[in-house]
């Protein structure tokens, strides 16, 4: 993805149930100056998003796979974290320790 790019994807945890469709928007920002402010807004619940360091993601498909897993977990009431965004980050992590993942 090029800097400043934004793509919208649709996820459907159950292929036979179209009522559970969810969307995810992937955006790539460079030279972010207010990362500390964004992180505090995330922790306070003011923003419903997941912030991921782009250099740790090989390609967007990896984020989509993690998002699909998170949406599937939410659809079956099996979230390991408190929010869908946190579940996405947790799904990307190689560690199964929630505090290490976030």
N, C-alpha and C positions, 0 to 999 in steps of 0.2 A: 504494500500500500504506500502511496506517496504521501508526504506530509500535507496535512490539511484535508486529506481525503476522508470521506464519510460514506459508509455503505450500510444499507438496511437489509436484514435477513429475517426470514420468518421461520420459526421453529414450531413443530407440532409433536408433542410427546407421544401421542397415540395416533397412529395413522388412520384409524377408523373413527375418531372423534374430532370433528372439526371445530368444536366449541372451545377447545383448549389451546388454540393458537396463541403464540407469543411472538413478539418481535424483539430483535436485538440490533442496536446500531453500533457499529465499530467505527471509531474515529481515531485518527493518528495526529497527535499534536507534538510539535517539536519546540524546544527552548521554552518550556513552561516556567514562568517566573513565580507563580503563586501556588506551588505544589503543597506547601505547608498549610495554606488556607483551605485548599481543596480537601486535603486529608482530614482536617478538623471538621469540615462540613459533612464529610462522609461518616465520621465517627459519631457526630451528633444527630445523624439521620436527616439532615437537611437536604441531602442529594441522594437520589436512588441510582447509583452507578457503581461500577467497579473500575478502579484505576490500576492498570497493569503496565509495568515497564516494558516498552516495546522491544528493547534489545533481548529480552528473555523469551520472546515469542518468535518462533521460526517462520510461521505463516498464519494467516487469519483462520485457516481451517482448524487449527488447534484450539483457538478460542471458541469457535463455533461448536466443536465437539464437547468442550467443557460446559458451554452454555446449554447444549442439548441435554447433557447429563443433569445439570442443575434443574432445568425445567422438568425433566422426567421425575427427579426426586421430589420436586414440589408438587407435581400432579398426583403423586402417590403418598403425600404427607410424610416423607422420609428425609426432610432436610436435616443436615448435620449442624447447620449454622442458623442464625436468626433471620437472614434475609436471602433473597435470590442472588443478589450481587455478591454477597459474601460466599455463597455456595459456589458461584462461578469461580472465584479466586481459589477456594478450597479444592475444587475439581482440577484446577491447573497445577496444584502443588504436588510435588512428589512425596511430601510428608503427610501422614494421616493425623498429625497433631494440629488441631485447629489454630492454636495461638501461633505456632511456627508458620503456618500457611498464610495467615493474614498479616 
